[in-house]
Amino acid sequence: MKTRIINLFGIGIVSALALTACSDEFLQEKQNYDNVTPEIYNTAEGCQLRVDNIYNWCLPDVNGTPSWKYTSTGNNDDQAKSTEEYSGFGAFVDPQNPLYVMSGTSVPDYFFGTANNIQANAWGRIRNINDVIEGIEGGTLSDEEKNIYLGQAYFFRAWCYYLLVKWYGGVPIITEVQDPVEGVFTDRSTTKECIEFICSDLDKAAQMLAAETMSGGWTGDDWGRVTTGTALALKGRVLQLWCSPLFNRANDESRWTSAYNTMKAELDSIDACGYGLFSSTSNVNGSDFALQFNQSTINPEAVFVTLYNTISSGDEQKNSSWERYIRPKNTSGTGKTPSAMLIDMFPMSDGKRPASTNTYTLLETSSVLYDSNYPFMDRDPRFYRTFAFPGVRWAYNGNSTITSADQNNPSYNNGADYELWNYVWYTDATETEDDESSNEYGADNLLTNVCGMYVRKRSDDLDVNASSLYSYSATANTSGFVYSAQPYIELRYAEVLLNFAEIACGAGHMDEAVEILQRIRARAGYTADNNYGLQTDLASNQAACMSAILYERQIEFAYEGKRFDDLRRWMLFDGGTGKVDNAPSSWTLTGWGGNTCTYLGFAQLNGQRRENMEFRVNDNYEPGGTTVNDDPLVNAGVERCAAVDLRSDLTDQLETLKAWYQSNLVRKDKKGDARNSNHVDLYMNFLPRYYFLGIPRGAQSNNTLLPQTIGWEDYNNGGADGTFDPLAE
């Protein structure tokens, strides 16, 4: 790290405060810009309040969109829509709107935030944490008491820097509270220095929290706070990032070996904090996989978690909106549409990839035939907990007000027996094959609010969780699921294991990686009878083993906000073959045969499209009208089969549903990604410079000596190419 004295204000919040005409009275009144004085740190209560303030500023939020503050959490945001999970070009793959710093579509700002608001600024968070660290260290509590609070503060400082480094590589490292005075500037450190700094803070956090948390973790009202295990788990994610092709273009094996030795030694400490794969006494059709997301008390899976409540108003209100986002409109939700690409990629019931999938070609294809007309047949148990389709039970804990709000909405015993029947019909027979037509209407009064398939992942399913975490009260104008206390898990124990599996594979310990894959799949519902659905050569084939790990991550973490990071880390948009203007030779991928996609047998995403799917009534029926009374199947007297109930064996149920589809429905692929004005297909196009983001214009304009990243326009140098190299050590 280099520090220079200049006649400008320092980076981040220092400049943000300085450039908003702060008066001397303001500075005297605020003192440390958060309405506290040093005396607050002399009591445990005061330290706790300041640390809780850090949680409030820094915890991930399932209701937020990706920004300098929030991670992607599974919503259909710009990051998720740049993966296989959703269609509709996200900002990073839109072929018609490339990202720039100075003109055109602005590069997303994950670096700076709002210049005139300390709480809406990335560097304001870091300043606040540094203030807390300095305050606690200067207070009069004992070292043992201080450690409890300092450990949590150090964790969140590392978390803030991780969020920056994964996008930008090296960033300024600021460890002291900088006052808004002239002459302070902190240069960008190297990525290696930043990685070491993050790991150092996480080691401090782990050590300081050990006495309090390594005997099973926090209990009571303190559950949900970060622990030694949380710090070491995040450290594992950071080391994994450092080993990945994004930062390790030559595949330096020493990085993998060092990370492997570190993570292997620290797994016991993570476990000692009470973490492990969630399981219950009865795991039916992947019910444990679903139930892990709906634990309001101590949950071994929740290594880093944000808690919510059902309070309906006031300062303490903090509700999760996830249930409302994903539930169908006729239950008072809004619904989310998954792409057909991911649906078609999911493993079959034997754990192997469908033979029709053109990616992960190093992995064996399934012996179970995949018929895309019936995508629910014979799939991985997690499929049924990730997606919902016409003719599946999806119970909830509702009330009768939804019926009075609109008499045409089916109450299904106040939600306790709710069935999703989201097939569609068209008003004109000529539009049944038009994949751009929006003249479709969904059954059961879904009408124009229908989704062809639904994201079901992380749903608080009444059949899985009898003690619903939401208060349901629907009216004509509000959603019944608004007050949900479902936690959001940013880092699950399954990720701890799969992060280690990837590191172990990279270090040549494929046998250990396979053991972890087996553990993950056992929880999903596979058994040793067929080697948990894994092919037998993974322990001796490093490329196939790594491919299996990435495939497993894609399935296990679908709609949890993790896929875009994995695609970037492994450069799977183009295999790392794209070139950035003026980049040095060190940016050329020489490891993994010079192409990570080829190495993994993965079909690069650039040049592909994602479509959606729906199930329309077949041509045996006349077109319908525009109201709930115009359902062609109902009017023809067609009796619905029993909806698939995930509480029971699926084999016969799915066959029954398939037969009903054969008589009444047909799959229709719908336009997902955009087309141009002439209705010609457009394709995903992730530009090579996006692997490292450019510093946004706002940050550069406030910090005129802040160097721009190679490949991006330097606002402070008239748009000349940036000079900062995220790969230079």
N, C-alpha and C positions, 0 to 999 in steps of 0.2 A: 504494500500500500504506500502511495506517495501523497504527501500533503504539501500544497503550495499556498503561499499567502498572496492574495490578489486583491484588487479593489472592487470586488464583487461580493455578493452574499453567497453563503454556503449552499450546499445541495439540499434538496428536499424541503423539509418543513422550515428550515432556517430561511431559505429564500422565500418560501410561501408566506411566512409571517412578515418578513421584511418588505415584501413587495405589495403588501395590502395596507400600507399607511397606518401601521400600528402606532398609537400614541404612547408617550412615556407613562401616562396614567394606566393604560392597558397593561403595560409590562409590569408596573408595580403591583397592580391589582392581581394579576395572574401569578406572578412570581415564577412558577414552573409551568405555566400555561395549562394547568389542569385543576386550578382552584384548591391547591393544597399547600401546606407549609411543612418544613422538615419535621416538626414535632409529631406529625401523624405516624411517622415510622418508629416511634418509641413504644408503641403498643401493638400487641398482636392483632387487635381489632382494626387498627389503622392500616397495618400491612396487608391484612386480608382484604380490606376494601380496595386498596390500590391494585392488588393482584387480581381481584375480581373484575376491576375495571379493564385490565388487560384481556381477560377472557371475553368481556363484552366487545372489545374492539377487534379481537383477532380470531375468534372461533369461526370455522366455516359455517355457512348458512344455507340450508337446503332451499330457502326461498330466494336467494340471491342469484344473480347472473355473474359469470366469470368477469373478474376485474382485478385491479391491483389488490383488492381485499379478499375476494371470494374465489374459491376453486369451482370448477365444474362439478355438479353433483348428480348428474343424470338427466337433467332437463334437456329439452331440445334447443340448446343454446348454440352459439357459433362454433364451439369446440365439438360438441356431440354431433352436430350436423356436418362436421368434416370427417366423420368416421362412418363405419358401416351401420351404426345404430339408428340414425334418422336420415331421411332424404331432405332435399331442399338446401342447396349449396350454402354451407356455413362460410364465414368470411375467409377462411383459409384455403378453400378449394373452389371458390367462385371464378370460373374462367373469364367472366366478363368484367370483373371489378378487382383487378390486382391492387394490392395494398401498397401505400406509399406513406412517407412522412410529410411531404410538403404539398402534395397535390393529389387529386383524385380521392379514392377511398382511404381514409386514415387508418394506419396500423392501430390495432387495439392497444389501449394503454394499460399494461399490467405493471408499470414502473412508477408512476407518479401519483395520479389522482387529481384532486381539486386543489388548486394552489392557495386558495384563501380560506381553507377549512382544515384545521389540524386533525380533526377526526376523519376527514375524507381524503387523507393523503398517506401514501405508502410509507413515506419517511416520517410522517407524524406518528404512526404506530411505533416505529423503531425508536423515535425520540422519547415517546411515553414510556416504553419499556426501559430504556437507558436511565430515565429519571427514576423509575421504581427501583432499579438495581442500585443506583447510587444512593437513593434514599434509605433503602433497607441496610445497605452496607454501612452507612453512616449513623444508623440508629443505635439504640441502647439495648436491644434484645440480645439474648445469648446467641452464640453461634449456632446452636442446635435449632433454636427457633427461627433464626434468619434463614437457615438452609431450606426450611419448608417453603418459604415464600420465594427465595432466590431461585430455587430449582425450577419452579413454575415459570418465573420470568425468563430465565435463560432458555427454557424450552421454546417459549413463544418468540423470542428474538431469533432463534434458529429457524423456526417455522416461517417467520417473515422473510428471512434471507433465502430460504429454500424456494419460496414462491417466486422470488426475483431471479435467482440463479438458474432455475430450470428454463427460464425464457431467454435470459440475456447473457448467460455466462457470468463473467466478472462484473461486479457492481461495487460502488463505494462501500467500504466497511467502516461504519461509524459506531464507536463503542462508548462515546461520551455525550453528554447533553451539550449540544452546541446552541449558544444563544444567538439571536438574530442581530448580529453585528457585522460590520464590514470586515473583509479580509479573511474569511474562512472558506476553503474549498477542499473537498476530498475527492481525489481521483478514483477512477475505477480500478479495483484490484484485479489480479488475474483470477481466472476461474478456479485454479488450483488453490490459491490463497483463500478464496471464498468457501470452497468445499472444506478445507481444513478448519476454517473459522466456524462453520456450521457444526462440524463434528465435534469441535472443542466445546462449543456451547452445550451440545447435547450430552457430551460426557460429563460436564459440570452438572447439568440438570439431573442426570442419572445418579451421580454420586450423592448429590445433595438430598435427593428424594428417597434414597435407598432405605434409610432407617424407618421412614414413614410408610413406605409402599411395598417393600419386598417381602412382606409376610402376608400376601394375599391382596394387596392393594387397598385403596380407600374403601371405607364402609359408610353406611348411613347417608346423610345429606352431602357428604364429600365425594360420593361415588360420581364419576364423570370427570373428575379432575385428572390432570396428566400425572403420570407416574414415571418411575424409573423405566418401566417397560415401554411406555409411550415414547420416551426419549430415545431408547435404543432401537425401537421399531422404526421411528422416523430416520434415525441414523442409517439403518439398513436400506431404506428407500433412497437416501442421498448417495450412499456408496454404490447402489445399483445404477443410479443415474450416471455417476462418474465412470463406471465401467462400460456403459452402453455405447454403441457406435456413435451417437451424437457427439460425445466428448472423447471418444477413444477410437479415432479413425483407423489406427494401425492395429487395433486389437492387442494392446499391451497386456500380456498374460499376467504380469506382476500385479496389475490392478485387481484382476479377478482373484488371484491367490490371496492378496492382502485382505480384500473384502471378505473372502470366504473364511479366513482364519478369524477375523474380527467377529463376523456374524455368528459363526458356529460357537464361539466362546461366550457370546452374549445371549443366546437363546434361552439358556437356563434362567438368566436374570429376568427375561421377559415373562417366562412361565411363572416365576416366583411371585409376580405381581398379580397372579390370579387369571392370567389370560390363557385361552385355549380355544379350540374349535367348539362352537356351540353345539350342544346335542340335548335331546330330551329322551324321555323313556319310550317314546313311540315315534318312529320316523316313517311316515307313510307317503309314498309318492313325492319325496322331497319336502315334506312338511317342516323338517328341521331347517332346511335351507330358507324357507319362508319365515319361520318363527324367529330366527335370529335377529331380524330387523324390528321386532315388536316386543322388546324387553324393556320395561320401565324401571326395573331394578338391576342389580348387578348382573352384567352380561359378559362372560369371558371373551366373547368375540369382539367386543367394543374396546379396542386399544386406544383410539383417539375419537372422541364422540362429542357431539353437540346435543344437549338436552333441550326439550321443549315442554310446554305445559298446555293445559286446557283453559287457562284464565282468559276471559272474554274481553277484558278491557283493563286500562290502567298501565302504569309503568312496568309492572311485572308480567304483562302479557307477552308470551313468546310462543306462537303456534306454528306448527309445521303445515305447509300447504300441499305436501306431496300427495296425500290421499285424494284431495280435491282435484289435483292436476290429472290423476290417472283414471279416476272412476268415470264411467259413462255418464252422458248428460241425463239420462232418465233415472239416475240415482242422485242427481244434482251435482255431478262432477263436470269435467270438461273433456277429459280423455286425451291420450297421447298416441300417435300413430307410429309404430315401429316400421323400419324399412323391410321390404321383402328380402333384401340381400342378407341381413342377419338371420332372419327366420329360416331361410333356406340353408344357411351355413351351420346351424346348430347340429350337434352330434345326434346320431341315431341311438336307439335303445341299447345297442351293444357298445356304445362309447366311441365309435369310429365316425369319421366325417362322412357325410353323404357322398355317394359316388359322383353326383352331379356337380359338386363343389369344385371350382377350378383353382382353389388355393389350398395351402398346406399340403402340397403334393408329396412331401416326404413322409406323410402320415398315411397309414393304410386306410383304404375305403371300407365302408361298412358292407357287410354281407346282407344287411336289411335294405330292401328296396325303398328308395325315397320317391314317393309320388307327390309332386308339388301341388297337385290338385287337392290333396288331403294332408296338409303340412303337420297336422297334429298327430299323425299316426306314428307310433313306435319311435318316440324321441327320448333324448336324455331327460331324466326326471326334472331337471331344472327348467326345461322348456315350458312346462305347464305352470311354473311359478314365475316365469318371465313374461309370458304372453297370454292374452285371452282372445278367444275366437267364438264365432257363432255356435251356440249350443254347449256352453260350459257354465257351471255353477260358480258364482262369485259373491258369496254371502257377505252381508254387512249388518251392523247393529243400528237400524234406523227407527223411524216412527211413521205414523200414518199421515203426517202433515204433507208429505210429498204427494200423496193421493189427492188431498184437498187442494194443494197448490195447482195441480193439473190432473184432472180425473183420468186422463188417458195414459198417464205414467203407471207402469205396473209396480205395485208395492211388494208383491211376492212375500207376503207375511212380514211386512215391515222390514224387508231386506234379508230376513233370516233364511229365505229360500230363493234369493234372487238368482235369476238365470240371464245370461247375456245372449240375446238373439239379435245380432247386429248384421244380419244379411240385408241386402239392398235390392231395390227394383228401380227401373227407369220408367219415365213417363212416355218415352218414345222408343220403339223397337230399333230405330236406326242408330240409337246412341249406346246400345248395349256393348258394342265393341269399340267405342270411342274412348280411349284411355285418358282423354282430357275433359270429357264431359263431367259437369258438376250437377247434372240433372238426376242425381240419385237420391233415394229416400230410404232411410233405415227403419227396420221393424221396431215394434214396441215404442213408438213415438220418438225414436231417435231422429228420424226424418233427416233434415240437412245437417244435424249435429253428430252424424254417425262417423265412426272410424272403422276402416275395413278390418283391421286387427287392433288390439289394444296392448299397450305396455302394462303389464301386471306386476312387474318386479317391485319388491318392497311394499306391497299392499298389506294393509292391516286386515287380513281376511278373517272373518268371523269363524270360519270352520277351522282355522289354525289357532287363532287367539281369541278365546271366549271373553277375555277381559279387554275389550276394545280400548285403544288409547285415545279415541276421539269422542267428543260430544257431538251427537248428530241432531240437528234441528233444522230441517229444510223448509223453506217457504218458496213462494213463487220467484223471489228475487235474490235469494241467497243460497249458497251451497251448504249442504248438511254437514260437510266434513271440515268446516273452517277451524274448529278448535281442536287440533290434534296435537298430542304430546309424543308422537312417534319420534324417537331419537334419530339423528342422522349420524351414521358411522363413517367418518372420513378414512380411517385406517382399521381394517378388520384383521383379526388374527390369521384368516386365510391368506391375506396379503403378506403378512409377516412370513408365512411359510413359503409362498410362491416367490417372494423376493429372494429368500434364501435359496430356493430351488434354482432360480436363474443364475445366481452367483455361483452356486455349487457346480452347475453345468458348465458355466464359463471357465471355471477353474479346473475342469476335468473330472469332477466327482459326480458323474452322471448317475451312479447308483443311488446316491443320496437324494438327488433330484427326483428320481423315479419313486422313491419311498414317499416323498412328500406328495407327488401327484396321486399316489394310491390313497393317502390319507384324505386328501381333498375329495376324491371321487367316492370314497367310502361314505363320507358324510352326505354326498349327493344321492347315494342309494345304490352304488355299484358294489360288487362283492369280489372276492378273490377267485371265484369260479372261472371268470374270464379275464383274470389279471386286471380287474377294475376297468375294463374296456381299453386298456393300453396295449400297444403292440410290444412285442417281446425284445426288440433290438434297441430300445431307447438307452439302456445302460452302456451300450457300446457304440452308439452313433450320436456324436455330439450335436450335429446339425439337426437331426430328427428330434432329439431330446429337447433342444431349445425351441424348435417349432412346436412341439407338444406343450411346452410350458406357456408359450405365448397364446396358443389356441385355448388352453385351459383358462388363462387370465381373461381372454375375451368372453368366454362363456360365464365363468364364475362372477366376473365383475360387470357384466352387461348392465347398462343404465345406472352405473354408480359413479360416472364421471372419470373413469380411469383410462378408457381406451385411447383417447387422443394423445395422452402423455406417452402411452406405449408405442403408438404409431410414430411419434416424433423421436422418441429415444432410439428406435430401431430403424428410423429413416425409411419407413415402409411406403411412403407415398411414391418414391422413385428409386428405392434401393440405395440411395446415397450417390447415384450416378450424376445427378445434376450439378452444374457448375455455377458458382457465384462470381459475378464480375469482380476482378481485382483481388480475389482471395488467393492466399499463398498456397504453395503445393501441399502444405500440411493439412489442408482441408480435404484433400483427395482421399477418398476411402480406399485404403489398401488392405485392411483386414477383411475377413469374411469373403474373400475372393473378389473384393471390389464391388460387390452388389449384395446387400443384405437380403433382398427379395429372392434372388437366385439361390443364395446360401440356404435360406429357410424353406424354399419351395412355395413362396408366397406371391400371389399375383398382385403387383403393385396397384395401389388405388388410383394413381393418376391414369386418366384415360378410361375410367369406369363410370357407370351411372348407378344410382340406387333408385329403384322404383318401389311403389307400394302395392299392396294387394287387397282385394275385397272379395266377397262371395255374393254374387247376384243370383236372383231366381233364374232358372234356366228357361230356355225358349219354349217349353211346353205351356208356359203361362203367359197370359196377356199382360201388357204393360200396366202399371198401376198409376194412381193419381198422387196428389201432393199432401194427403192427410193420413192420419193414423188409420183411418177406415178404408184406405185404398191398398192395403197389403194384399198382393195377388195370391199368396199362399193361404192366408186366412180366408179370403173370399172364395177360394176354390175348395175350402173345407179340408185342407191338408192338416193332419194332426202332427204336432211336433213330437219327436222322440224324447226320451228322458235326457235331460242335460247331464253332461259328464260331471260326476261327483268325485273330486280328488281324494275324498276320504276312503274310497273303496278301490278295489283292484280295477285297473283301467282297461284291461285287455278286451273284454266283451263290450264294455261301454263305448270304447272308441270304434270298434267294429260296427256297432249299432249306429253311431253318429255318421260314420263313413257311408253306410248304406242310405241313410236319410239324405246326405249330401248328394249321393249319386242320383237320387230320384228328383231332387228339387233345386240344387244349387250348382253353380259352376264358378271356378276361380277366375277372377279377372285381374290382370295386372294394370295398375293405375300409374299415371305419370307421377314420378316423384321429383327427381331433379329437373331443373328448368330446361326449356328449349328457347331457341332464339325467336325473333319476330316472324320468321318463316316456318316455325314449328319444327325446326331441325334440332335433333338432340345435341345437348351440350354435355361436356364430360368434366369430371373432377380434375383440377389442375392446381396442385400445391407447388408453389414456386420454391426453388432451392434456398432462397434467402430467408424463407419463413422458418427454417429450422432454428435460427437465432433471430429474435425480433429486434427491430430497430427501436432506439429510444424515441418516444413520441415528441412531437414538436413542442408541446407545452413544457416538458421537462427541460428540453434544450434551450428554449427561450428564457427560462428562469436561471439557467446555469450555463453561461456562454462558453465555458472551457470544458464542459462535459463531452468527452469524445463519443462519436457515433460508431455504431457497429459496422464492420465491413459489409458491403452489399446494400446499405441504406443511405439515403441522402442526409447530409450533415447540414442542418438548418443554420448553424452558426458559421458555415463556410460556403454560403451561397448555393447549397445543394450539391457540393462536391461529395464524392464517395467517402463513406466512413473509414476510419483507420483503426478502430479498436478490434483486436483479434481475440475472440472468446476461447480459442484453442491454444493461444500462446502461453507458455509457462514461465 
